[in-house]
C-alpha cells in the first residue's frame, strides 16, 4: 500500500491571529459556542492568602503569603462537542485536508491519529460527520469512556503503549496497512489554528460581559470597562491549545500563561523553558491524563516566545484534585482533572499569585480554559475515594 501524503502547510509555519479568524469562519457550522461562566465564591477563595502551612517546604516558607485579587472567567470547553476543545482542531484540520487533497482521495484512504482520548473522539466525530474513514491509535490505559466515545462515532480503534513514541510507532504501522493520512493530535498548523478559536470566543464573550455592565466607565468590581482580559491560562500537554490561544492574543494586551502537572516530570514545558531547550519525551501517569505528552515542535516555537506566552507554572496532584473538587461543588460543572490545572495555578501556585499581586494591586480578570469534561462518576469517585 502506498502511503498518501497530503500537500502540507510549510514546515513550522507559525499561525497568526488572522489565520485563527479564518479557522473560526470555517468551523463555526460544526462546533458549539461554549459558555463563559463566573463564580464569585472562587473569586473570593483565590483572593484570600494561602495559609502559612500550605507554603511549608516551598521557596516561600516563612514569608507572608501573597494576597492577589483575582476575578475568574471560565471558558467551558467541557460543553463542546465530544466534551472537549479538541473538536475545534479536528474539524479544522480535516476540512483543510479535504481542501488540499480532495474529498474523494481523503475518503478513499481515510485518516489516522494517536490520542489518549479527547483528540481521538474529536477526529472520530469529524470523520463521521464528513464521511471519512478514521483509524485511531489509543493507549491501552485510556479512560474506558473515552475509548467508548471514540468507537461510538465509527472509528477503528487500535491500542498501543502509553508513551508518544509507542503511539507513533503504531500509527506508522496503520499507515503502511491503509495509506491513511496523519492528522496530528496537537503539533500541526491547522490543529493549532482550530484550537486558537477558544481564545477568539473568550475575547468576544468577555467584551459582551463588559458592555453589559451598568455604570460609567467602571464595572461592579471597579474594573475599567472596555479593557480586555488581563490574563488567560490554559492547560499544556502537547501545546496545541496554549499555542493557539497565545497566537490569537499576540496582538492584544492580554497575557497568556500555561499550566501543567508536576507529577513524574509532567511539567516538561516549564522545565524546558527553564533550560532553554524543548523536552522531547515525557513519561508520567499524572491524573491529568490529557497532559501526558511532550510539547510539540511547532507549539514549542510559539510557547517559547515570551512575547506570546508570559510563563508556564506547575501544580501537584493534590492541588489538581482540590481545584477539581471546587469546580464540582461550587460551579456545579463536571470537568476532568486536565481541565483544572490553570485554576489550580491561580489558587495554589505561590509564584503566580505573587506575580498577580505585584503586577496589579487592583487585581486581574483571568480567563481559565476548562479544556474538557470527559470523565465518569466512577473515575471521580476513585479520585476522591468515595
N, C-alpha and C positions, 0 to 999 in steps of 0.2 A: 504494500500500500504506500503510495506517495503522500508524504505529509504536505498538506496545503499550508502555505504561509501567506497571511494577508499582506496588503500594502500598508505597512505601519506608519505611524507618525514618526518624524525624525527622532533618532536616538537622543534620549534625555532632553527632549523638548519640554521646556518648563511652561506650565499653564499660566494664563493671565486672567485678570478679573473679567475681561471681555469674553474669554473662552468659557468661563463659568456661566455668564449670562446666556450665551448661545446654548450651552448644555441644558439650562433650565427651560428654555423655549422648546427644545426637542423632547424632553422627558415629561413635561407637565401633564400631558394626557394620561400618563401611565403611573403617576405617583400621587400620594396624599400630601396635602399641605398640613403638616403636623402642628399641634398647638404649642404656644409659648406660655408656660404657666409661671405663677409666682407663689410664694409661700412666706408670709410674714414670720411664722414661727421659726423657720430655718434661717431667715434673715437675722432674727434675734440671737439664735444659737451661734451663728457664725460671727456675730458682732459682740460676743462675750468672750473675754480672755479664757484661755485654757487653764486648767488647774496646774499648779507647780508640779504635782505628781506626774502629770502627763508628759512633762518635759524631762523627767529623770532619764538619764542615760543618753540624752541628746546633747548636741553642742550648746543648747540653750539652757541647760540645767543651771539652777541658782541665779537665773536672771528673770526680771519681771516679764510675764507673758505678754505677747502682742495684744493690742486692743483695736483691731481694724473695724471699719464699718463697711459691711458687705450687703448688697441687695441683689438677690438672685432672680434670674430669668431662665427658666428651664425649657430647653427645646426638646420636646418629647418624641424622639425618633422611635421609641418603643411602640408608638401608634402608627408607624409607617407600614406599608405593605410588607409582609413576611416578618414584621416585628422588629425591623432594624433599618438604619440608614443605608445599608448595603444595596437596597433596591434601586437607589438613585444611580450608583455607579454601574451596576449590572445592566440596567436598561440603557443607559447612555453608551456604554461600551458596545453593547450588542447592536444598537441602532446604527452607530458609526461604522461598525464592522460590515453590516449589510450595505451601507452606502459605498464602502470602498471595494468590497469583494463581489457584491451582488447577492441578491436574495436567494437565487437558485443554487449557487455554489455553497453558500453557508448552510442551506438546508440539506444539501447533499452529504456534506461531511460532518456537520454538527460542530459543537464547541465543547471544550474541556476546561476545567479549572480544579484547583485544590483549595479546601477551606475546612475550618473546624465547625462551621455551621451556618453563619449568617450570610456570607457571600454564596455559600452553597445553595441555600434556599432562594436567595435573590436571583442567581443566574438560572436556577431551575424554573422559577416563576417567569422570568423574562423570556426564556427559551420557549416555554409552553405558550406564552402569550403570542409570540411571533412564529410559532410552529416550527421550531428548530430543535433537532436532537441535542441533548446535553449529557455529558459524562462528567460526574463529579467525584473527585478523589477526596475522601474524608478520613481523618484519623479514626482508628477503631475505638478510641476512648471518647469520641464526640458525644455530646449530650444526646440521649435517645430521642428526645422530642425534636431536636434539630435534624437528626437523620430522617425521622419520620416526615418532617416538614419538607425536606428536600425530595424525598421519594413521592410525596403526595402530588407534586407537580409533574411527575412523569420522568424525571431524570434517572439515569442509570448510576447508582452509587457504587464506587469501588473503594475498598478500605485500604488504609496504609498505616505506617507508623506515625508517631505524633510530631516529629520534627519536620521543619520545612524541607530539609534535604531528602527525607524519606518520602514526603508527599510528591516532590518534584520528580523523583525517580519513577514513581508510579504514573505520573502524568505523561512522561516520555513513553512509557510502555503503551498507554492508551492511544497516544498519537500514532505510534508505529502500527497499532492494530486497526485504527479507524480513520486516520487522517484528520482528526478533529483539530480545530483551530483553538489555540490557547487564549482564554480571556483571564488575565491575571487577577488575583484577588485584591491587590492594592497597588502594586508597583507598575502603574500604567497610566499614560496621559489621559485617556478617555475616562477611566475609572475615577481618577483624581478630580477631573472636571465635574463629573456627576456628583461625587461626594461634596464638592465645594458648594453645591446648591443649598446645603444645610445652612451655610453662612449667609447666603443671599436671603433666604427666607427669614432667618433670625433678624437680620438687619431691617427688612421690610416690616416685620411684625413689631419689633421694638419701636420703630418710628410711629406705627399706628397707635401703640400704647401711649407714647409721649404726646402725640397730637390729641389724644382723647382726654388728657388730664386737664382738670379745671385750674384756673389761676393765671396770673400774669407772669410769664417767664419762669415760674418755678412749679414743680410738681409737689405732691403732698410730702415727699421725703426731703424737699429742699433742693433737689437736683434741677439744674437748668434744663428747660425744655428745648428740643431741637438738637440736642447733643446725642451722639451715638453711644453705644455700649462702651464702657471703659475697657473691658476685657472679655475674652471668650476663652473657655477651657474645653478641650476635647480629650478623650482617651487617645492613647497612641499604642497601636500594635504594629501593623505593617506601615502605618503612617498615612494612608490614603485620605482619611477623614481630616486629620490635622493639617496636612499639606494643602488640601483643597480649601478648607476654611481659611487658612492663613493666606492663601493666594487671593481669595475674594477680598479679605480685609486689608490687603497690602497697600491699597491706595486710600486707606481711611485711617483715622486716628486710633481705632480700637486695637489693643494689644492682644495677641493670640498666644496662649500657653498650651503645653501638653501635659498629660498626666499618665503615669504608669504604675504598675505594681512593682514593689521592690523584691518580692519573694523569689529566691533562687535566680537572681540576676535578671528578672523580668524587666528591669529598668534599663534596657540596653541603649535606648536613645539618650537618656540622661547621662549614662556613663560614656557614651560615645562623644557627646558634646563636651564633656569634661576633658576627654583625652584628645579631642580634635580629629577623631577618625571613626568611621561607622563600624559598629559591632556587627559582624557578619552572621553570627549564629547565636541562637538562644535556646536553652533547654530548661523550661520551668513548667511546673504544674500548678501555677497560681490559680486561685478560684476564679480570677478574671480570665476565663479560658479564651475569650476573643482577642486577648492581648499577648498571646504566647509566641508571636512571630517577631523576627528582627525587622527593623525599619528597612524598606526597600531603597534601592539606589536612587531612583528619581525622587522619591519622597525625602530622602536624606538631603538631597540638593536644596530642596525648599526649606526643610526644617532647620538645617544648619545655618541658614541665612538669618542672622539676628535682626535684620530689618523686617523679616516676616514672622518669625517665631521668637518671642521675647524670652522664653525659658521653658524648661521641662522639669517637672517635680514628680517625686515618687511617694507612695504610701504603702503601709503594711497591709497584710491580710485582715488583721483585726480592725484596722481603720476602714477598709473597704466594707466589711460586714456592718460596722457601726453606721456608716453612711447609708448603706442599703436598708437597714432597719428604719432609719429616719424617713427615708423616702416612702417605704411601705406604710409606715404608721402615721406620718404627718401629712404627706401629699396624697396618699391613697393611690399611688401609681406603682404598677408592677414593673420592675426593672431587673436585669441580670447584673451580676457583680461588675462586669466590664464597664457598664454604663455609669457607675457612680464614682469612678476614680477621680474625676475632676471635682466633684463635690467634696470628696474626702480630702483633697489637697486644700481646699478653702477652709475646711473645718479643722484639720489636724496638722498640716504641714506648716510648722512654725516659720520656716524661711519665707514661704509665700505670704503668710499672714503679716510678717514684719514688712515685707515689701509693700503691701497694700497700705499699712499704717504709715509708712514713711512717705510714700508717693502721694497719698490722698487722705489727709486728715478728715475731709468731709465724706470720704467713702467712695467706693466703686460700685457701679452697676455691672454685674458679672453674668455673662451668658454661659450656662452649663449645658453641654450636649449630653442628654441621656441617649446613648448610642443604640440601645436595644432592650428588649424585654423578653427574650427567648429563654425562659426558664420554666420550671414546673413547681407545683405545690410540694412535691416530694423533694426536689432539689433545694428549695427554700427551707423546708423542714430540716433537712440534713445539715445545712449550713448553720442553723441556729439550734440544732439538737433538740427539736421538738418531739 
